[in-house]
Amino acid sequence: MKRLAVLISFSGDGGVERMVTNLCAEFAKHVQVDLLAIKAGGGHASRIPSSVNVIHLNARHAWTSVPEIERYLRERRPDALLVAKDRAGRAAIKARRRAGLQMPLWIRLGTNLSAALERKDAFSRWLRVFPMRRLYPLASGVIAVSQGVKEDTQRVTGLPAERIVVIRNPVITPRLAEQAAEPVPHPWLADKTVPVIIGMGRLTRQKDFPTLLRAFAALQPERPSRLIILGEGRDRAVLEGLARELGVADELHLAGFQTNPYAWLARADLFVLSSAWEGSPNALTEALALGVPSVSTDCPSGPREILDGGRYGPLVPVGDVAAMTQAMRQTLHQPLPATELRAAVEEYRAQTSARRYLDLLGLP
């Protein structure tokens, strides 16, 4: 069998880690997979199937991992190398050059970098962008998770359009329906007296859960409901304080990181994505795949593509509490049929995504 090396830093419980785990499970059905892990923390690392050969690097950061990656490449000589995240991608380019090898090397980018760097000072932006412009031309190319990420990557790196390929995220796995059917995880979802709204993601500035909380609070006088947020992060205390200030602490449940979020999500009456920026939001795709009516910010990038410009759910401006409240009210009142929502995300099946990766990497 051909050998594929996949390099990633498991630095948290985010969507990138989840998507790479899904991809590796599919890849291993067709090729030998060596997963080179810079750190292996977070809940998703525990989901790596036994069919994947996990190689734990001693380096704790991408920039110190180059010698180990170089040594691996010289010894194992994989047929192709796939790298998730920018810093790991730059390390892999340096390691391949030092090893004197020429196997295909593709970097997967899962976020809109311009939006992520928007509040950074000019020097911090330069520190991130300059190495990309210098090193990315040495890679085989970049895999973008959405058209919006592709266009942003072109602007940031200066790469020509033909060197950046869009492949949809491997969100819909064979196990999704099984996980969604597992026992009801919370009393609010078992015996609904009012609608349950769910948000999902790390509790960080990017996900902008304060806007969701404010919109939820504004909805209560007209449409009493409950809000569950799945995910963990440094903003937990801030969100708890804001809920008390808004008077909705008893209607909010911060459920933390869940190894099976789909048993929760499948039973929601509404999913809301409140992010300030994304690459291609997996939680929104998963909600539609489970037939859950959804509302999203029109953030860069991904939601507009997934929701087909608003056809499959309202798009609202980032940070606009009034618009989000109205969209939530409207969608709870008049949800789209589940069959229509599921049909919207057929392109995001893990098997389809993995096959496109393997074809691009030259691994039939």
C-alpha positions as CSV (number, residue, x, y, z in Angstrom):
1,M,0.0,0.0,0.0
2,K,1.0,3.6,-0.5
3,R,2.0,5.6,2.5
4,L,0.5,9.0,3.4
5,A,2.0,11.1,6.2
6,V,-0.4,13.6,7.9
7,L,1.1,16.3,10.2
8,I,-1.0,18.2,12.7
9,S,-0.7,19.8,16.1
10,F,-3.5,18.6,18.3
11,S,-3.6,21.9,20.2
12,G,-7.3,21.8,21.3
13,D,-10.8,20.5,20.7
14,G,-11.5,22.6,17.6
15,G,-12.9,21.8,14.2
16,V,-9.5,21.3,12.5
17,E,-8.6,18.5,14.9
18,R,-12.0,16.9,14.4
19,M,-11.8,17.1,10.6
20,V,-8.3,15.6,10.4
21,T,-9.4,12.7,12.6
22,N,-12.3,12.1,10.3
23,L,-10.0,12.2,7.2
24,C,-7.5,9.8,8.7
25,A,-10.2,7.3,9.5
26,E,-11.2,7.4,5.8
27,F,-7.7,7.5,4.4
28,A,-6.7,4.3,6.4
29,K,-9.3,2.3,4.3
30,H,-7.2,2.9,1.2
31,V,-3.5,3.7,2.2
32,Q,-1.1,3.4,5.1
33,V,-1.5,6.5,7.3
34,D,1.3,7.8,9.6
35,L,-0.1,10.6,11.7
36,L,2.7,12.9,13.0
37,A,1.3,14.6,16.1
38,I,2.9,17.7,17.5
39,K,1.2,17.5,20.9
40,A,-1.7,15.2,21.2
41,G,-4.0,16.9,23.7
42,G,-7.7,17.5,23.5
43,G,-10.7,15.2,23.1
44,H,-10.3,14.6,19.4
45,A,-6.9,12.9,19.7
46,S,-8.6,10.0,21.6
47,R,-10.8,9.4,18.5
48,I,-7.9,8.5,16.2
49,P,-8.7,4.9,15.0
50,S,-6.3,2.1,15.6
51,S,-5.8,1.7,11.8
52,V,-3.8,4.9,11.9
53,N,-0.1,4.8,13.0
54,V,0.3,7.6,15.4
55,I,3.8,9.0,15.7
56,H,4.2,11.4,18.7
57,L,6.8,14.0,18.0
58,N,8.8,15.3,21.0
59,A,8.6,18.9,19.7
60,R,5.9,21.0,21.5
61,H,5.7,23.6,18.8
62,A,5.7,23.5,15.0
63,W,8.8,25.7,14.6
64,T,10.9,23.2,16.7
65,S,9.6,20.1,14.9
66,V,11.6,20.5,11.7
67,P,14.4,18.1,12.6
68,E,12.0,15.3,13.6
69,I,9.9,15.7,10.5
70,E,13.1,15.7,8.4
71,R,14.2,12.5,10.1
72,Y,10.8,10.8,9.5
73,L,10.8,11.8,5.8
74,R,14.3,10.4,5.3
75,E,13.5,7.1,7.1
76,R,9.9,6.4,5.9
77,R,9.8,8.2,2.6
78,P,6.0,8.6,2.4
79,D,4.4,8.9,-1.0
80,A,2.7,12.2,0.0
81,L,2.5,14.6,2.9
82,L,-0.6,16.4,4.0
83,V,-0.3,19.1,6.6
84,A,-3.0,20.8,8.7
85,K,-2.6,24.4,9.8
86,D,-0.2,27.1,8.6
87,R,2.7,26.9,11.1
88,A,3.0,23.1,10.7
89,G,2.8,23.6,6.9
90,R,5.8,25.9,7.0
91,A,7.7,23.5,9.2
92,A,7.0,20.6,6.7
93,I,8.2,22.7,3.8
94,K,11.5,23.3,5.6
95,A,11.9,19.7,6.6
96,R,11.2,18.3,3.1
97,R,13.7,20.8,1.6
98,R,16.4,19.7,4.2
99,A,15.7,16.1,3.5
100,G,16.2,16.7,-0.3
101,L,12.9,14.9,-1.2
102,Q,10.1,15.9,-3.6
103,M,7.0,14.0,-2.6
104,P,3.7,15.9,-3.0
105,L,3.2,18.3,0.0
106,W,-0.2,20.0,0.4
107,I,-1.2,22.4,3.2
108,R,-4.8,22.3,4.4
109,L,-6.1,25.7,5.6
110,G,-9.3,25.8,7.5
111,T,-9.8,29.5,8.4
112,N,-10.0,32.9,6.9
113,L,-6.6,34.3,7.9
114,S,-7.4,38.0,7.1
115,A,-10.3,38.0,9.4
116,A,-8.4,36.2,12.2
117,L,-5.6,38.8,11.9
118,E,-7.8,41.8,11.6
119,R,-7.3,43.1,15.2
120,K,-3.6,42.3,15.3
121,D,-1.0,45.1,14.9
122,A,0.8,45.6,11.6
123,F,4.0,43.9,12.8
124,S,2.1,40.8,14.1
125,R,0.3,40.5,10.7
126,W,3.6,40.8,8.9
127,L,5.2,38.1,11.1
128,R,2.4,35.7,10.0
129,V,2.0,36.6,6.4
130,F,5.6,37.2,5.2
131,P,6.7,33.5,5.9
132,M,3.6,32.3,4.0
133,R,4.4,34.4,0.9
134,R,8.1,33.2,1.0
135,L,7.5,29.4,1.7
136,Y,4.1,28.5,0.3
137,P,5.3,28.6,-3.4
138,L,7.6,25.7,-2.4
139,A,4.6,23.5,-1.5
140,S,2.6,21.5,-4.1
141,G,-0.3,23.7,-3.2
142,V,-2.9,24.6,-0.7
143,I,-6.2,22.9,0.1
144,A,-8.9,25.4,1.1
145,V,-12.0,24.3,2.9
146,S,-14.3,26.9,1.2
147,Q,-14.2,29.2,-1.7
148,G,-14.0,32.1,0.7
149,V,-10.8,30.6,2.3
150,K,-9.4,30.1,-1.2
151,E,-9.9,33.7,-2.2
152,D,-8.5,35.0,1.1
153,T,-5.5,32.6,0.7
154,Q,-4.8,34.0,-2.8
155,R,-4.7,37.6,-1.4
156,V,-2.5,36.7,1.6
157,T,0.0,34.4,-0.1
158,G,0.1,35.7,-3.7
159,L,-0.3,32.1,-4.9
160,P,-2.1,31.7,-8.3
161,A,-5.6,30.4,-8.2
162,E,-4.6,27.0,-9.8
163,R,-2.3,26.3,-6.8
164,I,-5.3,26.5,-4.4
165,V,-7.9,23.7,-4.5
166,V,-11.2,23.7,-2.6
167,I,-12.2,20.5,-1.0
168,R,-15.2,20.4,1.4
169,N,-14.7,19.3,4.9
170,P,-15.4,15.6,5.8
171,V,-18.1,16.5,8.2
172,I,-20.8,13.9,7.6
173,T,-19.3,10.6,8.8
174,P,-20.9,7.1,8.6
175,R,-21.3,7.3,12.5
176,L,-23.1,10.6,12.6
177,A,-26.6,9.1,12.5
178,E,-25.6,6.5,15.1
179,Q,-24.2,9.1,17.5
180,A,-27.2,11.3,17.0
181,A,-29.5,8.5,18.1
182,E,-27.7,7.8,21.4
183,P,-29.6,8.5,24.6
184,V,-30.8,12.0,25.4
185,P,-28.0,13.7,27.2
186,H,-29.9,16.4,29.1
187,P,-33.4,16.8,30.7
188,W,-34.1,20.0,28.6
189,L,-33.9,17.8,25.5
190,A,-35.9,14.9,26.8
191,D,-39.1,16.7,27.9
192,K,-39.4,20.0,26.0
193,T,-41.7,22.5,27.4
194,V,-40.1,25.3,25.4
195,P,-37.8,25.3,22.3
196,V,-34.1,24.5,22.8
197,I,-31.5,26.5,20.9
198,I,-27.9,25.2,20.6
199,G,-24.6,26.9,19.9
200,M,-21.4,25.0,19.5
201,G,-17.7,25.8,19.5
202,R,-14.7,26.8,21.6
203,L,-15.6,29.6,24.1
204,T,-13.3,32.2,22.4
205,R,-13.7,35.6,20.8
206,Q,-13.9,34.0,17.3
207,K,-17.2,32.3,18.1
208,D,-18.8,35.5,19.5
209,F,-21.1,33.8,21.9
210,P,-21.9,37.1,23.7
211,T,-23.9,38.2,20.6
212,L,-25.8,34.9,20.7
213,L,-26.5,35.4,24.5
214,R,-27.8,38.9,23.9
215,A,-30.0,37.8,21.0
216,F,-31.3,34.9,23.1
217,A,-32.1,37.3,26.0
218,A,-34.0,39.7,23.6
219,L,-36.0,36.7,22.3
220,Q,-37.3,35.6,25.7
221,P,-40.2,38.1,26.2
222,E,-41.8,36.9,23.0
223,R,-40.5,33.4,22.6
224,P,-39.4,31.7,25.9
225,S,-36.7,29.1,25.2
226,R,-33.5,27.6,26.5
227,L,-30.0,27.9,25.3
228,I,-27.3,25.2,25.4
229,I,-23.7,25.9,24.3
230,L,-21.4,23.0,23.6
231,G,-17.7,23.7,24.0
232,E,-15.0,24.8,26.4
233,G,-12.6,27.7,26.5
234,R,-11.2,30.7,28.3
235,D,-14.4,32.8,27.9
236,R,-16.5,30.6,30.1
237,A,-16.5,33.0,33.1
238,V,-17.3,35.9,30.9
239,L,-20.3,34.2,29.4
240,E,-21.6,33.1,32.8
241,G,-21.3,36.7,34.1
242,L,-23.1,38.1,31.0
243,A,-25.9,35.5,31.4
244,R,-26.4,36.7,35.0
245,E,-26.4,40.4,33.9
246,L,-28.9,39.7,31.1
247,G,-31.2,37.7,33.5
248,V,-31.0,34.4,31.5
249,A,-28.6,32.4,33.7
250,D,-31.3,29.9,34.5
251,E,-32.1,29.4,30.8
252,L,-28.5,28.8,29.8
253,H,-26.5,25.6,30.1
254,L,-22.8,25.6,29.3
255,A,-22.3,21.9,28.7
256,G,-18.5,22.0,28.1
257,F,-16.7,19.8,25.6
258,Q,-18.7,16.7,24.5
259,T,-17.2,13.7,22.8
260,N,-20.6,13.1,21.2
261,P,-22.2,16.5,20.5
262,Y,-24.6,15.1,18.0
263,A,-26.9,13.5,20.5
264,W,-27.4,17.1,21.7
265,L,-27.5,18.8,18.4
266,A,-30.0,16.4,16.8
267,R,-32.6,17.2,19.4
268,A,-32.3,21.0,19.1
269,D,-35.1,23.1,17.7
270,L,-32.6,25.6,16.3
271,F,-28.9,25.9,15.8
272,V,-27.2,29.3,15.8
273,L,-23.7,30.1,14.5
274,S,-22.6,33.5,15.9
275,S,-19.0,33.5,14.7
276,A,-17.0,36.6,13.8
277,W,-15.0,34.5,11.3
278,E,-14.7,30.9,10.1
279,G,-13.1,28.8,7.4
280,S,-16.0,26.4,6.7
281,P,-18.0,26.0,10.0
282,N,-18.4,22.3,10.7
283,A,-21.1,22.7,13.3
284,L,-23.4,24.5,10.9
285,T,-22.8,21.7,8.3
286,E,-23.5,19.1,11.0
287,A,-26.7,20.8,12.1
288,L,-28.1,20.8,8.5
289,A,-27.0,17.2,8.1
290,L,-29.1,16.3,11.1
291,G,-32.0,18.3,9.8
292,V,-31.8,21.1,12.4
293,P,-33.1,24.5,11.3
294,S,-30.2,27.0,11.5
295,V,-29.3,30.7,11.6
296,S,-25.8,32.0,11.0
297,T,-23.8,35.2,10.8
298,D,-22.6,36.1,7.3
299,C,-19.0,35.9,8.5
300,P,-16.0,35.3,6.4
301,S,-16.0,32.6,5.3
302,G,-18.2,29.5,4.7
303,P,-21.7,30.1,6.0
304,R,-22.9,31.9,2.8
305,E,-21.7,28.9,0.8
306,I,-23.2,26.3,3.1
307,L,-26.6,28.1,3.4
308,D,-26.6,28.9,-0.4
309,G,-26.9,32.7,0.2
310,G,-29.7,32.3,2.8
311,R,-31.7,29.6,0.9
312,Y,-31.3,27.1,3.8
313,G,-31.2,29.5,6.7
314,P,-31.0,33.2,7.5
315,L,-27.6,35.0,7.3
316,V,-27.2,38.0,9.6
317,P,-24.4,40.6,9.9
318,V,-21.6,39.8,12.4
319,G,-22.3,41.2,15.9
320,D,-25.9,42.4,15.0
321,V,-28.0,41.4,18.0
322,A,-31.3,42.7,16.6
323,A,-30.9,40.9,13.3
324,M,-29.9,37.7,15.0
325,T,-32.9,37.9,17.3
326,Q,-35.3,38.4,14.4
327,A,-33.7,35.5,12.4
328,M,-34.0,33.2,15.4
329,R,-37.7,34.2,15.9
330,Q,-38.5,33.7,12.2
331,T,-36.8,30.3,12.0
332,L,-38.4,29.0,15.2
333,H,-41.8,30.1,13.8
334,Q,-41.3,28.7,10.3
335,P,-38.5,26.1,10.1
336,L,-37.5,24.5,6.8
337,P,-38.3,20.7,6.4
338,A,-35.5,18.5,7.6
339,T,-35.2,16.7,4.3
340,E,-34.5,19.9,2.5
341,L,-31.8,20.9,5.0
342,R,-30.1,17.5,4.7
343,A,-29.9,17.7,1.0
344,A,-28.1,21.0,1.2
345,V,-24.9,19.4,2.6
346,E,-24.4,16.2,0.5
347,E,-20.9,17.5,-0.6
348,Y,-19.7,17.3,2.9
349,R,-19.7,13.5,3.3
350,A,-16.4,12.2,4.7
351,Q,-16.1,9.5,2.1
352,T,-16.4,12.0,-0.7
353,S,-14.0,14.5,0.9
354,A,-11.3,11.9,1.6
355,R,-11.5,10.5,-2.0
356,R,-10.9,14.0,-3.4
357,Y,-7.9,14.5,-1.0
358,L,-6.4,11.1,-2.1
359,D,-6.9,11.9,-5.8
360,L,-5.2,15.3,-5.4
361,L,-2.3,13.7,-3.4
362,G,-1.8,11.2,-6.2
363,L,-2.8,8.2,-4.1
364,P,-5.4,6.2,-6.1
